[in-house]
């Protein structure tokens, strides 16, 4: 080291000298020992130059000089210089002190103010001298630029390798790196089967949480790497939600190579730059995306469908997200959109059991304090859309039934196969533990006891899996074989199966979402709701649904039944009305059969007068009353009606005939009645469709 002794004065030697030691990374600290040894040797060099007191600051080993943030050693150095306690700063090169001009010029200003020298391998610098200050400034600028060039070259090389799909920093479970650098599936069949089962179950259940619950319920473990960056041993454990979510959302399982999916963001916290990593980017912002890069567990289209479904399942993620199909009784939750403002309709439940849905547009009221747009009950709307869905689904129910017959035992077979693979691995681990135990010397008791314990644990695990496997095989053998004819019969009754209370509402919602993209709802009148159904594939249809009137509810008796009762009450008492309604198959609003008290309650609620023999039912009599007036038998009156002599009407089947009292006074009717009394035959009526034969005159 060539130094100019003229710049070192007594005022400098009177104060201690400081040797600043720094290496940029932990890897350099571990492997670049010569550089660190040279920096520590500067302490001996300082004593040779006349300093009696020399201290070493090495708190910043493994710290980058790009910023003073986190460099406690550098901050302590600056503080000591500012207090005038340091005569000279020794560094192997000035870039060791700082690679940031802000920190570098702050140190230069303090050194010039306190007359502190900066000494490196090239010489000694007095910042009070313009030439030395200029030279140090240039070195600091070059040091900062050099760091930028190093980063740029490294980044460009990294990006170039990534664009070729060769930059593999870490691989998720299920993949390994081949000898030639290619990505291949893991050779362990159990690992591959477990990952494939995750994707199959998500396709069946349509929810990452439901997949998690299924694995937990079946006590099936998933593989994971012991070390975060891969390369460690594979551990099997029951999954958590993040495990399922990462598997479903990682494009590498779709055979794609992706780089730049996350980014690092910098923000100022308490006056310091704070970097956070792992922020997800949008698909369009990914740096590299190479499809069909390697063999995938699913294809790219399946991956896209999974991502869209996961995004739609997210709750509380904005008005454009449908949300997952949940257990509520609202069939159209997440599908309805307001025809006025375009916001997604909210659903609320009421009723004694909390199962009556009501849809309303409350987005404007919640976010902006505006009035609600629309609101309507959900029972009629759900029923109307349900009818449209059944109209579409019913023709394909037979095909679905046949497909179900072929895959009825698939779920049990999946669990059976997974347990079989797990049992085979457990047997291998037990045999391996036995070989290790046999290989140890008996005198080495400490090792022998440990190996014996491992062997016993492996045997116990293998035995438990064998018992589970035998139990599952026994249950599998007792499962009935699906009957093709029976499934076909059930398919014909698909609407009945759909309406069965035991049918899972989440399954019904998933079927609806497979067919319908969204529904635009508008209240066009006080009594009508317009539904524009956008079906999958681009087609749409318009449906009008009548709103419930005031005081109407789901247990309200149908108006058709009310009109029938109104008509029958003219000629029949309540008990007979109940019998007629039951024979016609009518039910109350609650689904019950009719009895006298229920007919009485219906009449009172709708203001219908009860039947009374003394009351003239608007001039209408029954067959029995007409027989008394005409002084003939009821059978004779029936014949008069059949021959067309006497007009009568029957409101509904099984109801009594209604005959106008005025008609009984007509002369043709009286004459026909006298003919019956004299035991003469009534004239035959001529059917309107009968053709007459006209005699020829020839």
C-alpha positions as CSV (number, residue, x, y, z in Angstrom):
1,X,0.0,0.0,0.0
2,X,1.5,3.3,-1.1
3,X,0.6,6.1,1.2
4,X,1.5,9.8,1.3
5,X,2.8,10.3,4.9
6,X,2.5,14.1,4.4
7,X,-1.3,13.9,4.8
8,X,-1.1,12.1,8.2
9,X,-0.6,14.7,10.9
10,X,-0.4,14.6,14.7
11,X,-4.0,15.6,15.0
12,X,-4.9,12.4,13.1
13,X,-2.6,10.2,15.1
14,X,-4.0,11.6,18.4
15,X,-7.3,10.1,17.7
16,X,-8.1,6.4,17.2
17,X,-8.1,4.8,13.8
18,X,-11.1,2.6,12.7
19,X,-10.9,-0.4,10.3
20,X,-14.3,-0.9,8.6
21,X,-14.8,-4.5,7.5
22,X,-17.8,-5.5,5.3
23,X,-18.7,-8.3,2.9
24,X,-22.0,-8.0,0.9
25,X,-23.5,-11.4,1.3
26,X,-23.6,-14.3,3.8
27,X,-22.2,-16.5,1.0
28,X,-19.1,-14.3,0.7
29,X,-18.7,-14.4,4.5
30,X,-18.7,-18.3,4.4
31,X,-16.6,-18.8,1.3
32,X,-14.5,-15.7,0.6
33,X,-12.1,-15.8,3.5
34,X,-9.1,-14.1,1.8
35,X,-11.0,-10.9,1.3
36,X,-12.1,-10.8,4.9
37,X,-8.5,-11.6,6.1
38,X,-7.1,-8.7,4.0
39,X,-9.6,-6.3,5.6
40,X,-8.6,-7.4,9.1
41,X,-4.9,-7.0,8.3
42,X,-5.6,-3.3,7.9
43,X,-5.4,-3.0,11.7
44,X,-1.8,-4.0,11.7
45,X,-1.1,-1.5,8.8
46,X,-2.7,1.3,10.8
47,X,-0.3,0.6,13.7
48,X,2.6,0.7,11.4
49,X,1.6,4.2,10.3
50,X,1.7,5.4,13.8
51,X,-1.7,4.9,15.3
52,X,-1.5,3.4,18.8
53,X,-5.3,2.9,19.2
54,X,-7.0,0.9,16.4
55,X,-10.5,-0.5,16.6
56,X,-12.3,-2.8,14.1
57,X,-16.0,-2.4,13.1
58,X,-17.2,-5.6,11.5
59,X,-20.9,-5.6,12.5
60,X,-21.9,-5.3,8.8
61,X,-20.6,-8.6,7.6
62,X,-23.1,-10.1,5.2
63,X,-24.7,-6.7,4.6
64,X,-25.0,-4.9,1.2
65,X,-23.6,-1.4,0.9
66,X,-26.4,-0.3,-1.4
67,X,-28.1,1.4,1.6
68,X,-27.3,2.3,5.2
69,X,-30.6,0.6,6.3
70,X,-29.7,-2.3,8.5
71,X,-26.0,-1.5,8.6
72,X,-25.5,-0.8,12.3
73,X,-21.7,-0.7,11.9
74,X,-21.8,2.0,9.3
75,X,-24.2,4.1,11.4
76,X,-21.9,3.7,14.4
77,X,-18.9,4.8,12.2
78,X,-20.8,7.9,11.0
79,X,-21.7,8.8,14.5
80,X,-18.2,8.5,15.8
81,X,-16.9,10.7,12.9
82,X,-19.5,13.3,13.6
83,X,-18.4,13.5,17.3
84,X,-14.8,14.0,16.2
85,X,-13.5,10.8,17.8
86,X,-11.9,9.2,14.7
87,X,-8.6,10.2,13.1
88,X,-8.7,7.9,10.1
89,X,-11.0,5.4,8.5
90,X,-9.3,2.3,6.9
91,X,-11.0,0.2,4.2
92,X,-9.7,-2.1,1.6
93,X,-11.5,0.0,-0.9
94,X,-13.9,2.9,-0.6
95,X,-16.8,0.8,-2.0
96,X,-16.6,-1.1,1.3
97,X,-17.9,2.0,3.0
98,X,-20.9,2.8,0.8
99,X,-22.3,2.1,-2.6
100,X,-24.9,4.8,-2.3
101,X,-24.0,8.4,-3.1
102,X,-26.4,9.7,-0.4
103,X,-24.5,7.8,2.4
104,X,-21.1,8.3,0.7
105,X,-21.3,12.2,0.5
106,X,-22.7,12.4,4.0
107,X,-19.6,10.6,5.3
108,X,-17.4,12.8,3.1
109,X,-18.9,16.0,4.5
110,X,-18.5,14.8,8.1
111,X,-14.9,13.7,7.4
112,X,-14.1,17.2,5.9
113,X,-15.7,18.9,8.8
114,X,-13.9,16.9,11.5
115,X,-10.6,16.5,9.6
116,X,-10.8,12.7,9.4
117,X,-8.8,10.8,6.8
118,X,-10.0,8.0,4.5
119,X,-7.4,5.5,3.7
120,X,-7.6,2.5,1.3
121,X,-5.1,0.4,-0.7
122,X,-4.5,3.3,-3.2
123,X,-3.6,6.0,-0.7
124,X,-4.8,8.4,1.9
125,X,-7.4,11.1,1.2
126,X,-8.1,14.3,3.0
127,X,-11.5,15.5,2.1
128,X,-10.5,19.1,3.0
129,X,-8.3,19.1,-0.1
130,X,-10.3,19.7,-3.4
131,X,-8.4,17.2,-5.4
132,X,-8.9,14.4,-2.9
133,X,-12.6,15.3,-2.5
134,X,-13.0,15.2,-6.3
135,X,-11.2,11.8,-6.5
136,X,-13.3,10.3,-3.7
137,X,-16.5,11.7,-5.3
138,X,-15.6,10.0,-8.5
139,X,-14.8,6.7,-6.7
140,X,-18.2,6.9,-4.9
141,X,-20.0,7.5,-8.2
142,X,-18.2,4.7,-9.9
143,X,-18.9,2.4,-7.0
144,X,-22.6,3.1,-7.2
145,X,-22.6,2.7,-11.0
146,X,-20.6,-0.5,-10.7
147,X,-23.3,-2.0,-8.4
148,X,-26.0,-1.1,-10.9
149,X,-24.0,-2.7,-13.7
150,X,-23.5,-5.8,-11.7
151,X,-27.2,-6.1,-11.0
152,X,-28.1,-5.3,-14.6
153,X,-25.8,-8.0,-16.0
154,X,-27.0,-10.5,-13.4
155,X,-30.7,-9.7,-14.1
156,X,-30.2,-9.8,-17.9
157,X,-28.5,-13.2,-17.6
158,X,-31.2,-14.5,-15.3
159,X,-34.0,-13.2,-17.7
160,X,-32.3,-14.7,-20.7
161,X,-32.2,-18.1,-19.0
162,X,-35.8,-17.8,-17.8
163,X,-37.0,-17.0,-21.3
164,X,-35.6,-20.3,-22.4
165,X,-37.4,-22.0,-19.6
166,X,-34.1,-23.2,-18.0
167,X,-34.0,-21.1,-14.9
168,X,-35.3,-23.4,-12.2
169,X,-34.9,-21.9,-8.7
170,X,-37.1,-24.5,-6.9
171,X,-39.6,-27.2,-7.9
172,X,-42.9,-27.9,-6.1
173,X,-43.7,-31.4,-4.8
174,X,-44.4,-33.8,-7.6
175,X,-41.6,-32.7,-9.9
176,X,-37.8,-33.3,-10.0
177,X,-35.0,-32.0,-12.1
178,X,-33.5,-34.6,-14.5
179,X,-29.8,-35.0,-15.2
180,X,-30.1,-32.9,-18.4
181,X,-31.9,-30.1,-16.6
182,X,-35.5,-30.9,-17.7
183,X,-38.5,-31.0,-15.4
184,X,-39.9,-34.5,-14.9
185,X,-42.7,-35.9,-12.8
186,X,-41.6,-37.4,-9.5
187,X,-40.8,-41.1,-9.9
188,X,-42.7,-42.0,-6.7
189,X,-46.2,-43.3,-7.8
190,X,-47.7,-42.5,-4.5
191,X,-46.8,-38.8,-4.8
192,X,-48.1,-38.6,-8.4
193,X,-51.4,-40.3,-7.4
194,X,-51.9,-38.0,-4.4
195,X,-51.6,-34.9,-6.6
196,X,-53.8,-36.3,-9.3
197,X,-56.4,-37.0,-6.7
198,X,-56.4,-33.3,-5.6
199,X,-57.3,-32.2,-9.1
200,X,-59.9,-35.0,-9.6
201,X,-61.7,-34.1,-6.3
202,X,-61.7,-30.4,-7.1
203,X,-63.4,-31.2,-10.4
204,X,-66.0,-33.2,-8.5
205,X,-66.6,-30.8,-5.6
206,X,-65.9,-27.5,-7.2
207,X,-64.4,-26.0,-4.0
208,X,-60.9,-26.0,-2.5
209,X,-62.3,-26.1,1.0
210,X,-64.5,-29.1,0.2
211,X,-61.4,-30.9,-1.2
212,X,-59.6,-30.1,2.1
213,X,-62.5,-31.4,4.1
214,X,-62.7,-34.6,2.0
215,X,-59.0,-35.4,2.5
216,X,-59.4,-34.7,6.2
217,X,-62.4,-36.9,6.5
218,X,-60.7,-39.8,4.7
219,X,-57.5,-39.2,6.7
220,X,-55.5,-39.1,3.5
221,X,-52.1,-37.3,3.7
222,X,-50.5,-35.2,1.0
223,X,-46.7,-34.9,0.3
224,X,-44.7,-31.9,1.1
225,X,-41.0,-31.0,1.0
226,X,-39.2,-30.6,4.3
227,X,-37.1,-27.8,3.0
228,X,-38.8,-24.7,1.7
229,X,-36.7,-24.4,-1.5
230,X,-37.0,-28.1,-2.3
231,X,-34.5,-30.9,-2.4
232,X,-35.2,-32.1,1.1
233,X,-36.9,-35.3,2.1
234,X,-40.6,-35.8,1.4
235,X,-42.9,-35.7,4.4
236,X,-46.5,-36.8,4.4
237,X,-49.0,-34.9,6.5
238,X,-52.7,-34.1,6.5
239,X,-53.2,-31.0,4.3
240,X,-54.2,-27.5,5.3
241,X,-56.1,-25.1,3.0
242,X,-53.0,-23.3,1.8
243,X,-51.6,-26.7,0.6
244,X,-54.7,-27.4,-1.6
245,X,-54.8,-23.8,-2.9
246,X,-51.1,-23.7,-3.9
247,X,-51.5,-27.0,-5.8
248,X,-54.5,-25.8,-7.7
249,X,-53.1,-22.4,-8.6
250,X,-49.6,-23.3,-9.5
251,X,-49.3,-23.3,-13.4
252,X,-46.4,-25.8,-13.2
253,X,-48.9,-28.6,-12.6
254,X,-50.5,-27.6,-15.9
255,X,-47.2,-28.3,-17.8
256,X,-46.4,-24.6,-18.0
257,X,-43.2,-22.8,-17.1
258,X,-43.9,-19.4,-15.5
259,X,-41.4,-16.8,-14.2
260,X,-42.2,-13.4,-12.7
261,X,-45.5,-14.4,-11.1
262,X,-44.6,-12.3,-8.0
263,X,-42.9,-9.0,-7.5
264,X,-41.1,-7.0,-4.8
265,X,-42.6,-3.8,-3.6
266,X,-40.7,-1.0,-1.8
267,X,-42.3,1.5,0.6
268,X,-41.0,3.9,3.2
269,X,-41.7,2.9,6.8
270,X,-40.4,5.1,9.6
271,X,-38.1,6.9,7.2
272,X,-36.6,3.6,5.8
273,X,-37.1,1.7,2.6
274,X,-39.1,-1.5,3.5
275,X,-39.2,-4.2,0.8
276,X,-41.9,-6.9,0.8
277,X,-41.8,-9.9,-1.6
278,X,-44.3,-12.3,-2.9
279,X,-47.0,-9.9,-4.3
280,X,-48.9,-11.7,-7.0
281,X,-49.0,-10.1,-10.5
282,X,-51.8,-10.3,-13.0
283,X,-51.4,-12.8,-15.8
284,X,-50.6,-10.2,-18.4
285,X,-47.7,-8.9,-16.2
286,X,-45.9,-12.3,-15.9
287,X,-42.4,-12.1,-17.4
288,X,-42.3,-15.5,-19.0
289,X,-45.1,-18.1,-19.6
290,X,-44.2,-21.2,-21.7
291,X,-47.1,-23.6,-22.1
292,X,-46.5,-27.3,-22.8
293,X,-43.0,-26.9,-21.3
294,X,-43.1,-30.3,-19.5
295,X,-45.6,-33.0,-18.7
296,X,-48.4,-31.7,-16.5
297,X,-50.8,-33.3,-14.1
298,X,-53.7,-31.4,-15.9
299,X,-53.9,-29.6,-19.2
300,X,-54.0,-25.8,-19.5
301,X,-57.7,-25.5,-20.1
302,X,-58.4,-27.4,-16.9
303,X,-56.1,-25.1,-15.0
304,X,-57.9,-22.0,-16.4
305,X,-61.3,-23.5,-15.4
306,X,-59.9,-24.2,-11.9
307,X,-58.6,-20.6,-11.5
308,X,-61.9,-19.1,-12.7
309,X,-63.9,-21.3,-10.3
310,X,-61.6,-20.5,-7.4
311,X,-62.0,-16.8,-8.2
312,X,-65.8,-17.1,-8.4
313,X,-65.9,-19.0,-5.1
314,X,-64.1,-16.2,-3.2
315,X,-66.5,-14.4,-0.8
316,X,-66.3,-10.6,-0.1
317,X,-64.2,-10.0,-3.2
318,X,-66.4,-7.4,-5.0
319,X,-69.7,-7.3,-6.9
320,X,-68.3,-9.1,-9.9
321,X,-67.6,-12.3,-8.0
322,X,-70.4,-14.9,-7.7
323,X,-69.2,-16.6,-4.6
324,X,-69.1,-20.3,-3.8
325,X,-72.2,-22.4,-3.9
326,X,-73.1,-22.6,-0.2
327,X,-75.8,-24.3,1.9
328,X,-78.4,-21.5,1.8
329,X,-81.8,-22.2,0.3
330,X,-81.4,-19.4,-2.3
331,X,-80.9,-21.2,-5.6
332,X,-79.7,-18.1,-7.5
333,X,-77.4,-16.5,-5.0
334,X,-74.5,-14.9,-6.8
335,X,-76.2,-15.2,-10.2
336,X,-78.7,-12.3,-10.0
337,X,-77.7,-8.8,-11.1
338,X,-79.7,-5.6,-10.8
339,X,-81.1,-4.5,-14.1
340,X,-80.9,-0.8,-13.0
341,X,-77.5,-0.3,-11.6
342,X,-75.7,-3.6,-12.5
343,X,-74.7,-4.5,-9.0
344,X,-74.9,-8.1,-7.7
345,X,-78.1,-8.7,-5.6
346,X,-77.8,-9.6,-2.0
347,X,-79.7,-12.4,-0.4
348,X,-81.3,-12.5,3.0
349,X,-83.3,-15.1,4.8
350,X,-86.5,-14.8,6.9
351,X,-89.3,-17.0,8.2
352,X,-89.5,-19.1,11.4
353,X,-86.8,-21.5,10.1
354,X,-84.7,-18.9,8.3
355,X,-85.2,-20.6,4.9
356,X,-87.2,-18.0,3.0
357,X,-84.9,-16.1,0.6
358,X,-85.3,-12.5,-0.5
359,X,-83.2,-10.8,-3.1
360,X,-82.4,-7.0,-2.9
361,X,-80.0,-4.6,-4.5
362,X,-78.3,-2.9,-1.5
363,X,-74.9,-2.0,-2.9
364,X,-75.8,1.7,-3.4
365,X,-77.3,2.0,0.0
366,X,-74.3,0.3,1.7
367,X,-71.6,2.2,-0.2
368,X,-73.1,5.5,-1.0
369,X,-76.2,5.9,1.2
370,X,-78.5,5.8,-1.8
371,X,-81.9,4.2,-1.9
372,X,-82.3,0.6,-2.7
373,X,-82.9,-0.3,-6.3
374,X,-85.1,-3.4,-6.3
375,X,-86.2,-6.0,-3.9
376,X,-88.4,-9.1,-4.3
377,X,-89.1,-12.5,-2.7
378,X,-87.0,-15.4,-3.9
379,X,-89.5,-18.3,-3.8
380,X,-91.3,-17.6,-7.0
381,X,-88.2,-16.5,-8.8
382,X,-86.3,-19.6,-7.7
383,X,-89.2,-21.8,-8.8
384,X,-89.5,-20.2,-12.2
385,X,-85.8,-20.5,-13.0
386,X,-85.8,-24.0,-11.5
387,X,-88.5,-24.9,-14.0
388,X,-86.3,-23.6,-16.9
389,X,-83.3,-25.5,-15.7
390,X,-85.3,-28.8,-15.4
391,X,-86.6,-28.3,-18.9
392,X,-83.0,-28.2,-20.1
393,X,-81.6,-30.9,-17.8
394,X,-84.3,-33.5,-18.1
395,X,-83.3,-34.7,-21.6
396,X,-79.8,-35.4,-20.4
397,X,-80.8,-37.1,-17.2
398,X,-80.6,-40.5,-18.8
399,X,-77.1,-40.0,-20.0
400,X,-76.1,-38.7,-16.6
401,X,-77.6,-41.8,-14.9
402,X,-75.7,-44.2,-17.2
403,X,-72.5,-42.2,-16.5
404,X,-73.2,-42.5,-12.8
405,X,-73.6,-46.3,-13.2
406,X,-70.1,-46.5,-14.7
407,X,-68.5,-44.4,-12.0
408,X,-70.6,-45.2,-8.9
409,X,-67.7,-46.8,-7.1
410,X,-64.9,-44.5,-8.4
411,X,-64.6,-42.5,-5.1
412,X,-64.2,-45.7,-3.0
413,X,-61.6,-47.0,-5.5
414,X,-59.6,-43.8,-5.3
415,X,-59.3,-44.0,-1.5
416,X,-58.5,-47.7,-1.8
417,X,-55.8,-47.1,-4.3
418,X,-54.3,-44.3,-2.2
419,X,-54.3,-46.4,0.9
420,X,-52.7,-49.3,-1.0
421,X,-49.8,-47.1,-2.1
422,X,-49.4,-45.8,1.4
423,X,-49.4,-49.3,2.8
424,X,-46.7,-50.4,0.3
425,X,-44.5,-47.5,1.4
426,X,-45.1,-48.3,5.1
427,X,-44.0,-52.0,4.5
428,X,-40.9,-50.8,2.7
429,X,-40.0,-48.4,5.6
430,X,-40.6,-51.3,8.1
431,X,-38.3,-53.6,6.1
432,X,-35.7,-50.9,5.9
433,X,-35.8,-50.3,9.6
434,X,-35.4,-54.1,10.2
435,X,-32.4,-54.2,7.9
436,X,-30.8,-51.3,9.8
437,X,-31.5,-52.9,13.1
438,X,-30.0,-56.2,12.0
439,X,-26.9,-54.4,10.7
440,X,-26.0,-52.7,14.0
441,X,-23.6,-54.4,16.4
442,X,-25.4,-55.7,19.5
443,X,-22.8,-54.1,21.8
444,X,-23.8,-50.7,20.6
445,X,-26.9,-50.5,22.7
446,X,-27.6,-46.8,22.3
447,X,-27.9,-47.1,18.5
448,X,-29.6,-50.5,18.7
449,X,-32.4,-49.1,21.0
450,X,-33.0,-46.2,18.7
451,X,-33.2,-48.5,15.6
452,X,-35.5,-50.9,17.5
453,X,-37.9,-48.1,18.4
454,X,-38.0,-46.9,14.8
455,X,-38.6,-50.5,13.6
456,X,-41.5,-50.8,16.1
457,X,-43.0,-47.5,15.0
458,X,-42.8,-48.6,11.3
459,X,-44.4,-51.9,12.1
460,X,-47.2,-50.2,14.0
461,X,-47.9,-47.8,11.2
462,X,-47.9,-50.6,8.6
463,X,-50.3,-52.6,10.8
464,X,-52.7,-49.7,11.2
465,X,-52.8,-49.1,7.4
466,X,-53.4,-52.8,6.8
467,X,-56.4,-52.7,9.1
468,X,-57.8,-49.6,7.4
469,X,-57.2,-51.2,4.0
470,X,-59.0,-54.4,5.0
471,X,-61.9,-52.5,6.4
472,X,-62.3,-50.4,3.3
473,X,-62.1,-53.5,1.1
474,X,-64.9,-55.1,3.2
475,X,-67.1,-52.0,2.8
476,X,-66.4,-52.0,-0.9
477,X,-67.5,-55.6,-1.3
478,X,-70.8,-54.9,0.5
479,X,-71.7,-52.0,-1.8
480,X,-74.5,-52.9,-4.2
481,X,-73.7,-53.0,-7.9
482,X,-75.6,-50.2,-9.6
483,X,-78.6,-51.4,-11.5
484,X,-78.8,-50.0,-15.1
485,X,-82.5,-50.4,-15.4
486,X,-83.1,-48.8,-12.0
487,X,-80.9,-45.8,-12.8
488,X,-82.8,-45.3,-16.1
489,X,-86.1,-45.4,-14.1
490,X,-84.7,-42.8,-11.7
491,X,-83.6,-40.6,-14.6
492,X,-87.2,-40.5,-15.9
493,X,-88.1,-39.1,-12.5
494,X,-85.4,-36.5,-12.5
495,X,-87.7,-33.5,-11.6
496,X,-89.0,-35.5,-8.6
497,X,-85.5,-36.2,-7.5
498,X,-84.6,-32.6,-7.9
499,X,-87.5,-31.5,-5.7
500,X,-86.7,-34.1,-3.0
501,X,-85.9,-32.3,0.3
502,X,-82.9,-34.7,0.8
503,X,-81.2,-33.4,-2.4
504,X,-78.1,-31.3,-1.5
505,X,-78.7,-27.6,-2.2
506,X,-75.0,-27.1,-3.0
507,X,-75.2,-29.7,-5.8
508,X,-78.3,-28.0,-7.2
509,X,-76.6,-24.7,-7.2
510,X,-73.5,-26.1,-9.0
511,X,-75.8,-27.6,-11.7
512,X,-77.5,-24.2,-12.2
513,X,-74.1,-22.5,-12.4
514,X,-73.0,-24.9,-15.1
515,X,-75.9,-23.8,-17.2
516,X,-76.4,-20.2,-16.4
517,X,-73.8,-17.4,-16.6
518,X,-75.9,-14.7,-14.9
519,X,-79.5,-13.4,-14.6
520,X,-80.5,-9.7,-15.0
521,X,-83.5,-9.0,-12.8
522,X,-85.8,-6.0,-13.3
523,X,-89.1,-5.1,-11.6
524,X,-91.1,-4.0,-14.6
525,X,-94.4,-3.5,-12.9
526,X,-95.7,-3.7,-9.3
527,X,-96.8,-7.3,-10.0
528,X,-94.2,-8.5,-12.5
529,X,-90.4,-9.3,-12.5
530,X,-88.4,-9.7,-15.7
531,X,-85.6,-12.1,-15.7
532,X,-83.1,-12.1,-18.6
533,X,-81.3,-15.5,-18.3
534,X,-77.8,-15.6,-19.9
535,X,-77.1,-19.2,-20.6
536,X,-73.6,-20.7,-21.0
537,X,-72.7,-20.5,-24.7
538,X,-74.1,-17.0,-25.4
539,X,-77.8,-17.7,-25.7
540,X,-80.4,-15.9,-23.5
541,X,-84.1,-16.1,-22.7
542,X,-86.6,-13.8,-21.0
543,X,-88.8,-15.0,-18.2
544,X,-91.6,-13.1,-16.5
545,X,-92.5,-14.0,-12.9
546,X,-95.5,-12.7,-11.0
547,X,-94.7,-11.0,-7.7
548,X,-96.5,-12.2,-4.6
549,X,-99.5,-10.0,-3.7
550,X,-99.9,-8.4,-0.3
551,X,-100.5,-11.0,2.4
552,X,-99.4,-13.8,0.0
553,X,-96.8,-16.2,1.2
554,X,-95.5,-19.7,0.3
555,X,-98.3,-21.3,2.3
556,X,-101.0,-19.4,0.5
557,X,-103.6,-21.6,-1.1
558,X,-103.6,-21.4,-4.9
559,X,-106.2,-19.0,-6.3
560,X,-107.6,-21.7,-8.6
561,X,-108.6,-23.7,-5.5
562,X,-110.2,-20.6,-4.0
563,X,-112.4,-20.2,-7.2
564,X,-113.4,-23.8,-7.1
565,X,-114.5,-23.5,-3.5
566,X,-116.4,-20.3,-4.3
567,X,-118.3,-22.2,-7.0
568,X,-118.9,-25.3,-5.0
569,X,-120.1,-23.4,-1.9
570,X,-123.3,-22.5,-3.8
571,X,-124.5,-26.1,-3.8
572,X,-122.4,-28.1,-1.3
573,X,-121.7,-28.0,2.4
574,X,-118.1,-27.8,3.6
575,X,-117.7,-31.5,4.2
576,X,-118.7,-32.4,0.7
577,X,-116.5,-29.7,-0.7
578,X,-113.5,-31.2,1.1
579,X,-114.3,-34.6,-0.4
580,X,-114.4,-33.1,-4.0
581,X,-111.2,-31.2,-3.5
582,X,-109.4,-34.4,-2.3
583,X,-110.7,-36.4,-5.2
584,X,-109.4,-33.8,-7.5
585,X,-105.9,-33.9,-5.9
586,X,-106.0,-30.3,-4.6
587,X,-103.9,-29.5,-1.5
588,X,-103.8,-26.6,1.0
589,X,-101.0,-24.1,0.8
590,X,-99.1,-26.1,3.4
591,X,-99.5,-29.3,1.4
592,X,-102.2,-30.9,3.5
593,X,-105.4,-32.7,2.5
594,X,-108.8,-31.0,2.9
595,X,-111.1,-31.4,5.8
596,X,-114.3,-29.6,6.8
597,X,-112.5,-27.2,9.1
598,X,-109.9,-26.2,6.5
599,X,-112.6,-25.5,3.9
600,X,-114.5,-23.4,6.5
601,X,-111.3,-21.4,7.3
602,X,-110.6,-20.8,3.6
603,X,-114.2,-19.5,3.1
604,X,-113.9,-17.1,6.0
605,X,-110.6,-15.8,4.8
606,X,-111.9,-15.0,1.3
607,X,-115.5,-13.9,2.3
608,X,-117.3,-16.9,0.7
609,X,-120.7,-17.6,2.1
610,X,-121.5,-21.1,3.4
611,X,-124.0,-23.3,1.7
612,X,-127.6,-23.2,3.0
613,X,-130.5,-25.2,1.8
614,X,-132.8,-22.2,2.3
615,X,-130.5,-19.9,0.3
616,X,-131.1,-19.6,-3.4
617,X,-127.7,-20.1,-4.9
618,X,-128.1,-17.4,-7.5
619,X,-131.0,-19.2,-9.1
620,X,-129.0,-22.5,-9.4
621,X,-130.3,-25.9,-8.3
622,X,-128.8,-29.4,-8.1
623,X,-130.1,-32.5,-9.9
624,X,-131.9,-33.5,-6.8
625,X,-133.7,-30.2,-6.4
626,X,-134.6,-30.2,-10.1
627,X,-136.1,-33.7,-9.7
628,X,-138.3,-32.4,-6.9
629,X,-139.4,-29.4,-9.0
630,X,-140.2,-31.5,-12.0
631,X,-141.7,-34.3,-9.9
632,X,-139.4,-36.9,-11.6
633,X,-136.5,-39.1,-10.5
634,X,-132.9,-37.9,-10.4
635,X,-132.2,-40.5,-13.1
636,X,-134.8,-38.9,-15.4
637,X,-133.1,-35.5,-14.9
638,X,-129.8,-37.0,-15.8
639,X,-131.4,-38.4,-19.0
640,X,-132.8,-35.0,-19.8
641,X,-129.3,-33.5,-19.5
642,X,-127.7,-36.3,-21.6
643,X,-130.3,-35.8,-24.4
644,X,-129.7,-32.1,-24.4
645,X,-133.2,-31.2,-23.4
646,X,-132.0,-29.6,-20.1
647,X,-128.8,-27.5,-20.0
648,X,-126.5,-27.9,-17.0
649,X,-122.9,-27.3,-16.1
650,X,-120.4,-29.0,-13.8
651,X,-117.8,-26.6,-12.3
652,X,-115.2,-29.3,-11.8
653,X,-115.2,-33.1,-12.0
654,X,-117.0,-34.9,-9.1
655,X,-118.9,-31.7,-8.3
656,X,-122.7,-31.6,-8.5
657,X,-124.4,-30.4,-11.7
658,X,-125.7,-26.8,-11.6
659,X,-129.1,-26.2,-13.3
660,X,-130.7,-22.8,-13.8
661,X,-134.1,-22.6,-12.0
662,X,-135.6,-20.5,-14.7
663,X,-134.9,-23.2,-17.3
664,X,-137.1,-25.7,-15.4
665,X,-140.1,-23.6,-16.3
666,X,-139.5,-23.8,-20.0
667,X,-142.2,-25.6,-22.1
668,X,-139.8,-28.1,-23.8
669,X,-138.4,-29.2,-20.4
670,X,-142.0,-29.5,-18.9
671,X,-143.1,-31.5,-21.9
672,X,-140.1,-33.8,-21.6
673,X,-140.8,-34.3,-17.9
674,X,-144.5,-35.3,-18.7
675,X,-143.2,-37.7,-21.3
676,X,-141.1,-39.4,-18.7
677,X,-144.0,-39.6,-16.3
678,X,-146.2,-41.3,-18.9
679,X,-143.3,-43.9,-19.4
680,X,-142.7,-42.9,-23.0
681,X,-139.4,-42.7,-24.7
682,X,-137.7,-39.4,-25.0
683,X,-136.8,-38.3,-28.6
684,X,-133.2,-39.1,-29.5
685,X,-131.0,-36.0,-29.9
686,X,-129.2,-35.7,-33.2
687,X,-125.4,-35.3,-32.9
688,X,-124.2,-32.2,-34.6
689,X,-121.5,-34.1,-36.5
690,X,-124.1,-36.6,-38.0
691,X,-124.6,-36.5,-41.8
692,X,-128.1,-36.6,-43.3
693,X,-128.9,-38.8,-46.3
694,X,-130.8,-36.9,-49.0
695,X,-133.0,-39.1,-51.1
696,X,-132.4,-38.8,-54.8
697,X,-135.4,-37.7,-57.0
698,X,-134.5,-40.1,-59.8
